[in-house]
Amino acid sequence: MASRRVSSLLARSFMPSSSSLLSLRGMNRGVQRYSNHAVENTITPPVKVEHTQLLIGGKFVDAASGKTFPTLDPRNGEVIAQVAEGDVEDVNRAVAAARKAFDEGPWPRMTAYERSKILFRFADLIEKHNDEIAALETWDNGKPFEQAAKIEVPMLARVFRYYAGWADKIHGMTVPGDGPYHVQTLHEPIGVAGQIIPWNFPLLMLSWKLGPALACGNTLVLKTAEQTPLSALLVSRLLHEAGLPDGVVNIVSGFGATAGAALASHMDVDKVAFTGSTDVGKIILDLASKSNLKSVTLELGGKSPFIVCEDADVDQAVELAHFALFFNQGQCCCAGSRTFVHERVYDEFVEKAKARAVKRAVGDPFKSGIEQGPQIDSEQFNKILKYIKHGVDAGATLQAGGDRFGSKGYYIQPTVFSDVKDDMLIATDEIFGPVQTILKFKDLDEVIARANNSKYGLAAGVFTQNLDTANRLMRALRVGTVWINCFDVLDATIPFGGYKMSGIGREKGLYSLSHYLQVKAVVTSLKNPAWL
């Protein structure tokens, strides 16, 4: 995979043309439903669970309380393993280990080049164990194995290589002063970072957090999502095989109200980074401000518009809009979950979107060719079904899906609504599931106002053949990322983050490094300088 451009595997993009990608005409109007047969017998995952303890100070240890909690297989709700349940005492132990590693250990004191070599070795080990990591991610999360193995694990390695390359290129400047002074700036590691990652992309979010923090010379405590604790523990073993000193990375599995809150409010944590819902992000910000006013970055929710303009090739637009919403079971913060379609092509688009949803392959994520696995757990499963009911009750037209898929596990039929109004819950709330809402618009002024009329501002998609239209929309939309004739292009080099209530700060790319650095100005008086 090293020779392949990872982002091209994840992203979908089209150069608009007159060619047709789909032959979906002739579909009957009305609700299209799926056969509600039981999901096939689950395939035995080709991987064993080896690590279920906390990682503290370079060792796998039990929780101080001795408690464990089950992590479940979303394909059937069965227990995969019992995992150590970290709480306040375990966070204290992990932070103490990270603090000792920062204040006394070799990591911030070794050359940046030596740090980069460890991160490069780690990326090599990720590639060596690609299928093992991917299988564990699929088992614990429910995403298709082909997606994990061909897209996400290679991207994990790519992100760490990117930040390994940055490690020895972080430096300050010499700046002129208004007098006989030598003035320089130092870029110093911020210290101990607390990091909290979500369950939808456990490994990618781990890389977005660990990569810049480690490149800058910090130590850290990472709290995994309680739904998906396993893959982080596996790759942490590989980090130490690569030569990472003990205590630099500590991993605590546990629940947000205990372990997460303890980390965000800890007085010896210098910075906290969180990815998750906007509501929890507010809590993190509050805890950080009420403790030691630690630096905070937040990557939060979204309700991203996907705008299909009147000049669009409808077949291509349908395929890209389908990918923008349904990728990763719809469990994506930047999903194109408000599909705005120009009135000229609206009816054709709806018919083809319905047909594409019905064709989507749903089933055991370990089976080849599957596009959609189960939702993460029963809570998310029930939440999505409630939103679908809201949509029906509010008067939106259910074109496809609308129910569970099969009789076991957390599978949901790919669902499509048309005739959606802006004030319906399915158009305002982050559903985080396979539910496409299609809205009609007349002109650019209207769609810009409606697209921006959201508390979120994470991302947007634009599908048009007109350069002037693209340029106007890219500047008018109040979001952190605009994809034009593509979607989910998430290179390691591209900053990612949101406007408004979609977060604070940026992840990935050059911009992420600043969140893990302190800038110190040093001013030295000069006597009889030869020049200023």
C-alpha positions as CSV (number, residue, x, y, z in Angstrom):
1,M,0.0,0.0,0.0
2,A,3.0,2.3,0.5
3,S,3.1,3.2,-3.2
4,R,-0.6,4.0,-3.4
5,R,-2.0,7.5,-2.7
6,V,-4.1,6.7,0.4
7,S,-6.5,9.6,0.1
8,S,-7.6,8.4,-3.4
9,L,-8.8,5.3,-1.8
10,L,-11.0,7.1,0.7
11,A,-12.2,10.0,-1.4
12,R,-14.7,10.0,-4.2
13,S,-14.4,12.6,-6.9
14,F,-15.7,13.3,-10.4
15,M,-14.8,15.6,-13.1
16,P,-18.2,16.5,-14.5
17,S,-18.9,15.1,-18.0
18,S,-21.7,13.9,-20.1
19,S,-20.9,10.2,-19.4
20,S,-23.3,8.2,-17.3
21,L,-22.1,6.1,-14.4
22,L,-25.4,4.4,-13.6
23,S,-28.3,2.9,-15.5
24,L,-31.0,3.4,-13.0
25,R,-33.9,4.7,-15.1
26,G,-37.2,3.0,-15.0
27,M,-37.4,2.5,-11.2
28,N,-40.9,2.4,-9.9
29,R,-42.0,5.4,-7.9
30,G,-43.0,5.1,-4.3
31,V,-41.2,3.7,-1.3
32,Q,-38.5,1.1,-2.2
33,R,-38.1,-1.5,0.6
34,Y,-35.6,-4.2,1.3
35,S,-36.2,-7.8,1.9
36,N,-36.1,-8.1,5.7
37,H,-34.3,-11.4,5.8
38,A,-32.0,-12.3,8.7
39,V,-28.4,-11.3,8.3
40,E,-26.3,-14.3,7.5
41,N,-24.3,-16.1,10.1
42,T,-21.4,-14.0,11.3
43,I,-18.0,-14.8,10.0
44,T,-15.3,-15.6,12.5
45,P,-12.8,-12.7,12.6
46,P,-9.3,-13.6,11.6
47,V,-7.7,-12.1,14.7
48,K,-7.3,-12.7,18.4
49,V,-7.8,-10.1,21.1
50,E,-4.4,-9.9,22.9
51,H,-4.6,-6.6,24.9
52,T,-7.5,-5.6,27.2
53,Q,-5.6,-3.8,30.0
54,L,-4.7,-0.2,30.4
55,L,-1.3,1.1,29.1
56,I,0.4,3.1,31.8
57,G,4.1,3.8,32.0
58,G,4.9,1.4,29.3
59,K,3.1,-1.6,30.9
60,F,-0.3,-3.2,30.4
61,V,-2.0,-3.1,33.8
62,D,-5.4,-3.7,35.3
63,A,-7.6,-0.9,36.4
64,A,-7.0,0.2,40.0
65,S,-10.5,-0.9,40.9
66,G,-10.2,-4.2,39.1
67,K,-13.3,-3.4,37.1
68,T,-13.9,-4.3,33.5
69,F,-16.6,-3.6,30.9
70,P,-17.6,-5.6,27.8
71,T,-16.9,-4.4,24.3
72,L,-19.5,-5.8,21.9
73,D,-19.6,-7.1,18.4
74,P,-22.1,-4.8,16.6
75,R,-22.9,-7.6,14.2
76,N,-24.8,-9.5,16.9
77,G,-24.4,-7.7,20.2
78,E,-22.2,-10.5,21.6
79,V,-19.3,-9.8,23.9
80,I,-15.9,-9.7,22.2
81,A,-13.8,-9.2,25.4
82,Q,-13.9,-7.7,28.9
83,V,-11.7,-4.6,28.9
84,A,-10.2,-2.8,31.9
85,E,-12.4,0.1,33.1
86,G,-10.3,3.1,33.9
87,D,-11.5,5.8,36.2
88,V,-10.2,8.8,38.1
89,E,-7.4,6.8,39.9
90,D,-6.2,5.3,36.6
91,V,-6.2,8.7,34.9
92,N,-4.1,10.0,37.8
93,R,-1.6,7.2,37.3
94,A,-1.5,7.7,33.6
95,V,-1.0,11.5,33.9
96,A,1.8,10.9,36.5
97,A,3.5,8.5,34.1
98,A,3.2,11.0,31.2
99,R,4.5,13.9,33.5
100,K,7.5,11.9,34.6
101,A,8.3,10.9,31.0
102,F,8.1,14.6,30.0
103,D,10.0,16.1,32.9
104,E,12.6,13.4,33.3
105,G,12.5,11.1,30.3
106,P,14.4,11.0,27.0
107,W,11.5,11.8,24.6
108,P,11.5,15.7,24.7
109,R,15.3,15.6,25.1
110,M,16.3,13.3,22.2
111,T,17.0,15.0,18.9
112,A,14.0,15.6,16.7
113,Y,15.6,13.3,14.1
114,E,15.7,10.5,16.6
115,R,12.0,11.0,17.4
116,S,11.2,11.0,13.6
117,K,13.0,7.7,13.2
118,I,10.8,6.1,15.9
119,L,7.6,7.4,14.2
120,F,8.8,6.1,10.8
121,R,9.5,2.7,12.3
122,F,6.0,2.7,13.8
123,A,4.5,3.4,10.4
124,D,6.5,0.4,8.9
125,L,5.1,-1.8,11.7
126,I,1.6,-0.7,11.0
127,E,2.0,-1.7,7.4
128,K,3.4,-5.1,8.4
129,H,0.4,-5.8,10.6
130,N,-2.1,-4.2,8.3
131,D,-4.7,-7.0,8.1
132,E,-4.5,-7.8,11.8
133,I,-5.2,-4.2,12.8
134,A,-8.0,-3.9,10.2
135,A,-9.7,-7.1,11.4
136,L,-9.7,-5.9,15.0
137,E,-11.1,-2.6,14.0
138,T,-13.9,-4.2,12.0
139,W,-14.7,-6.6,14.7
140,D,-15.0,-3.9,17.4
141,N,-16.5,-1.2,15.2
142,G,-18.6,-2.9,12.5
143,K,-17.1,-1.0,9.5
144,P,-16.4,-3.1,6.3
145,F,-13.1,-5.0,6.5
146,E,-12.2,-3.9,3.0
147,Q,-12.6,-0.2,4.1
148,A,-10.4,-0.8,7.2
149,A,-7.7,-2.8,5.4
150,K,-7.5,-0.8,2.2
151,I,-8.3,2.7,3.4
152,E,-8.0,3.4,7.1
153,V,-5.0,1.4,8.2
154,P,-2.9,2.6,5.2
155,M,-4.0,6.1,6.1
156,L,-2.9,5.5,9.7
157,A,0.6,4.8,8.5
158,R,0.5,7.8,6.1
159,V,-0.4,10.2,8.9
160,F,2.4,9.0,11.1
161,R,4.9,9.3,8.3
162,Y,3.7,12.8,7.6
163,Y,4.3,13.9,11.2
164,A,7.6,11.9,11.4
165,G,8.7,14.2,8.6
166,W,7.7,17.3,10.5
167,A,9.6,16.4,13.7
168,D,12.9,17.9,12.7
169,K,11.4,20.9,10.9
170,I,9.8,22.5,13.9
171,H,11.8,25.6,14.9
172,G,11.5,29.2,16.0
173,M,12.7,32.4,14.4
174,T,15.1,35.3,14.9
175,V,13.2,38.5,14.7
176,P,14.3,42.2,14.6
177,G,13.9,44.3,17.7
178,D,13.6,48.1,18.0
179,G,17.0,48.5,19.8
180,P,20.2,46.7,20.6
181,Y,18.6,43.3,21.3
182,H,18.9,39.8,20.0
183,V,15.3,38.5,19.8
184,Q,14.4,34.9,19.1
185,T,11.4,32.7,19.5
186,L,11.5,29.1,20.7
187,H,8.8,26.5,19.8
188,E,8.6,24.3,22.8
189,P,6.4,21.2,23.4
190,I,3.3,22.1,25.5
191,G,3.9,19.2,28.0
192,V,1.3,16.5,28.9
193,A,-1.6,16.3,26.4
194,G,-4.9,14.7,27.2
195,Q,-6.6,13.2,24.2
196,I,-10.1,11.8,23.8
197,I,-11.1,10.0,20.6
198,P,-14.5,8.8,19.3
199,W,-15.7,5.4,18.1
200,N,-16.5,6.0,14.4
201,F,-12.8,6.2,13.2
202,P,-10.8,4.9,16.2
203,L,-7.5,4.5,14.5
204,L,-7.6,7.5,12.2
205,M,-8.6,9.7,15.2
206,L,-5.7,8.2,17.2
207,S,-3.3,9.2,14.4
208,W,-4.7,12.7,14.1
209,K,-4.1,13.2,17.9
210,L,-0.9,11.3,18.5
211,G,0.9,12.3,15.3
212,P,1.3,16.1,16.0
213,A,1.7,15.7,19.7
214,L,4.6,13.2,19.4
215,A,6.3,15.1,16.6
216,C,6.4,18.2,18.8
217,G,8.0,16.2,21.7
218,N,5.0,15.9,24.0
219,T,3.8,13.1,26.2
220,L,0.2,12.1,26.4
221,V,-2.7,10.2,27.9
222,L,-5.3,8.9,25.4
223,K,-8.8,7.9,26.4
224,T,-10.4,5.6,23.9
225,A,-14.2,5.4,23.2
226,E,-15.8,2.8,25.4
227,Q,-17.4,1.2,22.3
228,T,-14.1,0.7,20.5
229,P,-11.1,0.2,22.9
230,L,-9.3,-2.6,21.2
231,S,-7.4,-1.3,18.2
232,A,-5.6,1.5,20.1
233,L,-4.2,-1.0,22.6
234,L,-2.9,-3.2,19.7
235,V,-1.1,-0.3,17.9
236,S,0.3,1.0,21.2
237,R,2.2,-2.3,21.4
238,L,3.7,-1.6,18.0
239,L,4.7,1.9,19.1
240,H,6.8,0.5,21.8
241,E,8.3,-2.1,19.4
242,A,9.3,0.9,17.3
243,G,11.3,2.3,20.3
244,L,9.0,4.7,22.0
245,P,10.2,5.3,25.6
246,D,7.9,4.2,28.4
247,G,5.3,6.6,29.6
248,V,5.3,8.8,26.5
249,V,1.9,7.3,25.4
250,N,-0.5,6.1,28.0
251,I,-3.9,4.6,27.1
252,V,-6.9,4.5,29.4
253,S,-10.1,2.7,28.3
254,G,-13.2,3.8,30.2
255,F,-16.3,6.0,30.2
256,G,-16.6,9.7,29.5
257,A,-18.3,10.7,32.7
258,T,-15.4,9.2,34.7
259,A,-12.2,8.8,32.8
260,G,-12.9,11.5,30.2
261,A,-14.0,14.0,32.8
262,A,-11.0,13.3,35.0
263,L,-8.7,13.8,32.0
264,A,-10.3,17.1,30.9
265,S,-10.2,18.5,34.4
266,H,-6.8,17.2,35.5
267,M,-4.6,20.0,36.9
268,D,-1.4,18.4,35.6
269,V,-2.6,18.1,32.0
270,D,-1.4,21.0,29.9
271,K,-3.7,20.5,26.8
272,V,-6.8,18.5,25.9
273,A,-8.0,17.5,22.5
274,F,-11.4,16.0,21.9
275,T,-13.3,14.6,19.0
276,G,-17.0,13.8,19.4
277,S,-20.4,15.4,19.8
278,T,-20.9,19.2,20.3
279,D,-22.7,18.6,23.5
280,V,-19.8,16.7,25.1
281,G,-17.4,19.2,23.6
282,K,-19.0,22.0,25.6
283,I,-18.5,19.9,28.7
284,I,-14.8,19.4,27.9
285,L,-14.4,23.1,27.4
286,D,-16.1,23.8,30.7
287,L,-14.0,21.3,32.6
288,A,-10.8,22.7,31.1
289,S,-11.7,26.3,32.0
290,K,-12.7,25.4,35.5
291,S,-9.5,23.5,36.2
292,N,-6.2,24.9,35.0
293,L,-7.4,26.8,31.9
294,K,-5.6,24.2,29.7
295,S,-5.5,24.7,26.0
296,V,-8.4,23.0,24.1
297,T,-9.0,21.8,20.6
298,L,-12.3,20.4,19.6
299,E,-13.5,18.6,16.5
300,L,-17.2,18.3,16.9
301,G,-20.5,17.6,15.0
302,G,-21.7,18.6,11.6
303,K,-24.7,18.8,9.3
304,S,-22.8,19.3,6.1
305,P,-24.6,20.5,3.0
306,F,-24.0,18.7,-0.3
307,I,-25.1,21.1,-3.1
308,V,-26.0,19.7,-6.5
309,C,-26.2,22.6,-9.0
310,E,-28.5,22.7,-12.1
311,D,-25.6,22.0,-14.5
312,A,-24.7,18.7,-12.7
313,D,-24.4,15.4,-14.4
314,V,-27.1,13.7,-12.4
315,D,-25.7,10.2,-12.5
316,Q,-22.3,11.3,-11.2
317,A,-23.9,13.6,-8.6
318,V,-26.1,10.8,-7.3
319,E,-23.1,8.5,-6.8
320,L,-21.0,11.2,-5.1
321,A,-23.9,12.3,-2.8
322,H,-24.5,8.6,-1.9
323,F,-20.9,8.2,-0.9
324,A,-20.8,11.5,1.0
325,L,-23.7,10.4,3.2
326,F,-23.5,6.6,3.5
327,F,-19.8,6.1,3.9
328,N,-18.9,4.4,7.2
329,Q,-22.6,3.6,7.8
330,G,-23.3,7.4,7.8
331,Q,-21.3,7.6,11.1
332,C,-19.1,10.4,9.9
333,C,-19.0,13.9,11.4
334,C,-18.6,15.6,8.0
335,A,-21.2,13.4,6.2
336,G,-23.0,15.3,3.4
337,S,-26.2,14.9,5.4
338,R,-28.2,17.8,3.8
339,T,-28.4,17.1,0.1
340,F,-29.5,20.3,-1.7
341,V,-30.6,19.6,-5.3
342,H,-31.5,22.3,-7.8
343,E,-35.2,22.1,-8.8
344,R,-34.4,21.5,-12.5
345,V,-32.8,18.1,-11.7
346,Y,-34.5,17.3,-8.4
347,D,-37.0,14.7,-9.5
348,E,-34.5,12.8,-11.6
349,F,-32.0,12.9,-8.7
350,V,-34.5,11.6,-6.2
351,E,-35.4,8.6,-8.4
352,K,-31.7,7.7,-8.9
353,A,-30.7,8.3,-5.3
354,K,-33.5,5.9,-4.2
355,A,-32.3,3.3,-6.7
356,R,-28.7,3.6,-5.6
357,A,-29.6,3.2,-1.9
358,V,-31.5,0.0,-2.7
359,K,-28.5,-1.4,-4.5
360,R,-26.2,-0.7,-1.5
361,A,-24.7,-4.0,-0.2
362,V,-25.5,-4.4,3.5
363,G,-24.3,-7.3,5.6
364,D,-21.5,-8.9,7.6
365,P,-18.5,-6.4,7.3
366,F,-16.1,-9.3,7.0
367,K,-17.8,-10.5,3.7
368,S,-16.2,-9.3,0.5
369,G,-18.1,-6.7,-1.4
370,I,-20.1,-5.4,1.6
371,E,-20.5,-1.6,1.5
372,Q,-22.3,-1.1,4.8
373,G,-22.0,-3.0,8.1
374,P,-23.9,-2.5,11.4
375,Q,-24.2,0.7,13.4
376,I,-21.9,0.9,16.4
377,D,-24.4,-0.1,19.2
378,S,-28.0,-0.4,20.3
379,E,-28.0,3.3,21.4
380,Q,-27.0,4.6,18.0
381,F,-29.3,2.1,16.3
382,N,-32.4,3.2,18.2
383,K,-31.5,6.9,17.8
384,I,-31.4,6.5,14.1
385,L,-34.7,4.7,13.9
386,K,-36.3,7.4,16.0
387,Y,-35.1,10.1,13.6
388,I,-36.5,8.1,10.7
389,K,-39.9,8.0,12.5
390,H,-39.5,11.8,13.0
391,G,-39.0,12.3,9.3
392,V,-42.1,10.3,8.4
393,D,-44.2,12.0,11.0
394,A,-43.1,15.4,9.9
395,G,-44.3,14.8,6.3
396,A,-41.1,14.0,4.4
397,T,-41.5,11.4,1.7
398,L,-39.8,8.1,2.6
399,Q,-38.3,6.9,-0.7
400,A,-36.3,3.9,0.5
401,G,-35.4,2.0,3.6
402,G,-36.8,3.2,6.9
403,D,-36.3,0.0,9.0
404,R,-33.8,-2.3,10.5
405,F,-32.0,-4.7,8.2
406,G,-32.2,-8.4,9.3
407,S,-33.2,-9.6,12.7
408,K,-30.0,-9.4,14.7
409,G,-27.2,-6.9,15.2
410,Y,-27.5,-3.2,14.6
411,Y,-28.0,-3.1,10.8
412,I,-30.2,-0.3,9.3
413,Q,-31.5,-0.1,5.8
414,P,-30.0,2.7,3.7
415,T,-32.8,5.3,3.9
416,V,-33.7,8.1,1.6
417,F,-36.1,11.0,2.3
418,S,-37.3,13.5,-0.3
419,D,-39.5,16.6,0.2
420,V,-37.5,17.5,3.2
421,K,-38.0,20.9,4.8
422,D,-35.3,22.9,6.6
423,D,-37.1,22.9,10.0
424,M,-37.5,19.1,10.2
425,L,-35.3,17.3,12.7
426,I,-33.9,15.1,10.0
427,A,-32.6,18.3,8.4
428,T,-31.3,20.1,11.5
429,D,-29.9,17.4,13.8
430,E,-26.8,15.2,13.3
431,I,-28.3,11.8,12.8
432,F,-25.0,10.0,12.4
433,G,-26.5,7.2,10.4
434,P,-27.5,6.0,6.9
435,V,-30.3,8.5,6.3
436,Q,-30.1,10.8,3.2
437,T,-32.3,13.9,3.3
438,I,-32.9,15.5,-0.1
439,L,-34.0,19.2,-0.2
440,K,-34.9,21.3,-3.3
441,F,-33.6,24.8,-4.1
442,K,-34.1,27.4,-6.8
443,D,-31.0,29.6,-7.0
444,L,-27.6,30.2,-5.4
445,D,-28.6,33.0,-3.1
446,E,-31.3,30.7,-1.6
447,V,-29.1,27.7,-1.2
448,I,-26.2,29.7,0.4
449,A,-28.5,31.2,3.0
450,R,-30.1,27.8,3.8
451,A,-26.8,25.9,3.8
452,N,-25.4,28.4,6.3
453,N,-28.5,28.4,8.5
454,S,-27.1,25.8,10.8
455,K,-25.3,25.8,14.1
456,Y,-22.7,23.6,12.5
457,G,-20.0,24.5,10.0
458,L,-17.7,21.5,9.5
459,A,-17.8,20.8,5.8
460,A,-19.7,21.1,2.5
461,G,-19.7,19.5,-0.9
462,V,-20.4,21.3,-4.2
463,F,-21.1,19.6,-7.5
464,T,-21.0,21.8,-10.5
465,Q,-19.3,22.2,-13.9
466,N,-19.2,26.0,-13.6
467,L,-16.1,27.5,-12.2
468,D,-17.8,30.8,-11.3
469,T,-20.4,28.9,-9.3
470,A,-17.8,26.8,-7.6
471,N,-15.8,30.0,-6.6
472,R,-18.8,31.7,-5.3
473,L,-19.9,28.8,-3.2
474,M,-16.5,28.0,-1.7
475,R,-16.2,31.5,-0.3
476,A,-19.8,31.9,0.8
477,L,-20.2,28.7,2.7
478,R,-19.3,29.1,6.4
479,V,-17.5,25.8,6.9
480,G,-14.0,24.5,7.5
481,T,-13.7,22.4,4.4
482,V,-15.3,22.7,1.0
483,W,-15.0,19.7,-1.5
484,I,-15.7,20.6,-5.1
485,N,-16.7,17.7,-7.3
486,C,-15.2,15.4,-4.7
487,F,-15.9,14.4,-1.1
488,D,-14.0,13.1,1.9
489,V,-10.5,13.9,0.5
490,L,-8.7,13.7,3.9
491,D,-5.0,13.8,3.1
492,A,-2.7,14.0,6.1
493,T,-1.6,17.4,4.7
494,I,-5.0,18.9,4.6
495,P,-6.2,20.8,7.8
496,F,-9.6,19.6,9.1
497,G,-11.9,21.4,11.5
498,G,-15.0,23.5,11.7
499,Y,-16.6,26.9,12.1
500,K,-19.3,27.7,14.6
501,M,-20.3,24.8,16.9
502,S,-18.3,22.3,14.8
503,G,-15.2,22.9,16.9
504,I,-12.1,24.9,17.8
505,G,-8.8,24.6,16.0
506,R,-7.6,22.3,13.2
507,E,-6.3,18.7,13.0
508,K,-3.9,17.3,10.4
509,G,-1.5,19.3,8.3
510,L,0.8,22.1,9.4
511,Y,-1.9,23.9,11.3
512,S,-2.3,21.1,13.9
513,L,1.3,21.4,15.1
514,S,0.6,24.8,16.7
515,H,-1.9,23.3,19.1
516,Y,0.9,21.2,20.7
517,L,3.6,23.9,21.0
518,Q,4.2,26.9,23.2
519,V,5.9,29.9,21.7
520,K,8.5,31.6,23.9
521,A,10.2,34.9,23.1
522,V,13.8,35.3,24.3
523,V,15.3,38.8,24.3
524,T,19.0,39.3,25.0
525,S,20.7,42.7,25.4
526,L,23.6,43.4,23.0
527,K,26.6,45.5,23.8
528,N,28.2,47.3,20.9
529,P,26.5,45.1,18.2
530,A,28.1,45.2,14.7
531,W,24.7,45.4,13.2
532,L,21.0,45.3,14.1
